[in-house]
């Protein structure tokens, strides 16, 4: 009898979970996309990075203290000029703010550099992901320095149009 009661309870809980779409929520889909996006950045798979960025362009702010960047269409060449970075993301949170918009925030830390000179890097990140053509893509990103560790090191490519 205990086994039957336990099975009914598990079935009831899983039915509510799937009926509410918690197992495949937009938040869960975007967190999975975020991991793929960050892995692509770390492995310098810039084709994937560009494919996971909005076709309309992205609105970005770096953690180097510079002003907001203008709307930019991401390119493989642009990413290839950006210097080296290997980062991890921690404490990710995703919140759907519309059917096709998810706000994400997390901490990123690792090493960044240019010309073989690497520095510690730790920053807070917020991103807005939108659904375009049935897939989740980055539409905006804001990086703000954390008080401990380094921040984005300004590169000459940051000032190129």
C-alpha positions, 0 to 999 in steps of 0.5 A, spaced: 500 500 500 505 504 501 508 503 494 502 505 491 501 511 495 508 513 493 507 512 486 501 516 486 504 522 489 510 521 484 505 521 478 501 527 481 507 531 482 510 530 475 503 531 472 503 538 475 510 539 473 509 538 466 502 541 465 505 547 468 511 547 463 516 547 468 521 542 465 521 546 459 520 553 461 523 559 457 527 560 463 530 553 462 531 553 455 535 560 455 539 558 461 541 552 456 542 557 451 547 561 455 551 555 457 552 553 449 553 561 448 559 561 453 562 555 451 562 557 444 566 564 446 571 560 451 572 555 445 573 561 440 567 558 436 565 565 433 560 562 428 556 559 434 557 566 438 554 570 432 548 565 430 546 566 437 546 573 437 540 577 434 540 578 427 537 585 429 544 587 432 545 587 440 546 593 445 552 592 449 555 595 455 562 593 457 565 593 464 571 597 462 567 604 464 566 606 457 559 608 455 554 604 452 556 601 445 551 603 439 547 597 436 552 592 433 551 586 428 555 581 431 561 578 426 566 573 426 571 578 424 569 582 430 569 577 435 576 574 433 579 581 434 577 581 441 582 578 445 583 572 449 578 570 454 576 564 458 571 565 463 565 561 467 559 563 469 556 562 476 549 564 480 545 564 473 538 566 474 533 567 468 526 570 469 521 571 463 519 578 462 514 576 456 513 570 452 519 571 447 523 575 452 528 572 458 532 576 462 538 573 465 543 575 470 549 572 473 557 573 475 562 571 470 570 570 472 576 568 469 582 570 465 582 575 459 587 579 455 590 581 449 597 579 446 598 573 451 598 578 457 592 575 461 589 578 467 584 576 472 576 578 470 570 578 475 564 582 473 556 582 474 552 580 467 545 582 465 542 579 458 536 580 455 535 574 450 529 574 445 526 568 441 527 569 433 525 564 428 524 559 434 531 560 437 533 564 443 538 569 441 542 575 445 539 581 444 543 585 449 548 585 455 551 589 460 557 587 464 559 591 470 565 590 474 565 587 481 569 590 486 574 584 487 578 582 481 579 585 474 574 588 469 574 588 462 581 591 459 580 596 454 582 594 447 583 598 441 578 594 437 573 597 442 573 603 439 573 601 432 566 602 428 
